[in-house]
């Protein structure tokens, strides 16, 4: 779940999509919501419609079959957003745009220590 649909939020959506995650964006600005849809966000929780922490948490719970978000990314840049800690409880988990990971679809990676090094 990603809270905040500005540049950092859009980047988080793109990265989450690359890892095969189902994404939920919490945002309330039409332009950012439309851009997030262009970036492939799966779900949007519009904070103008879901105007309390509890309402946002309930919507995220609905979208995740009661599970809540696996990962939360707070990039809204608003101090009050930190009060909606996505990892502290099932209620708060829904408020930061969290990413539900699908480990079986993650790309393999090469450990940093075994990457080839080049000299300049």
HELIX and SHEET records of a PDB file:
HELIX    1   1 UNK A    7  UNK A   18  1                                  12    
HELIX    2   2 UNK A   30  UNK A   38  1                                   9    
HELIX    3   3 UNK A   53  UNK A   63  1                                  11    
HELIX    4   4 UNK A   79  UNK A   83  5                                   5    
HELIX    5   5 UNK A   90  UNK A   93  1                                   4    
HELIX    6   6 UNK A  103  UNK A  105  5                                   3    
HELIX    7   7 UNK A  112  UNK A  114  5                                   3    
SHEET    1   A 5 UNK A  43  UNK A  46  0                                        
SHEET    2   A 5 UNK A  22  UNK A  27  1                                        
SHEET    3   A 5 UNK A   2  UNK A   3  1                                        
SHEET    4   A 5 UNK A  71  UNK A  74  1                                        
SHEET    5   A 5 UNK A  98  UNK A 100 -1                                        
END                                                                             
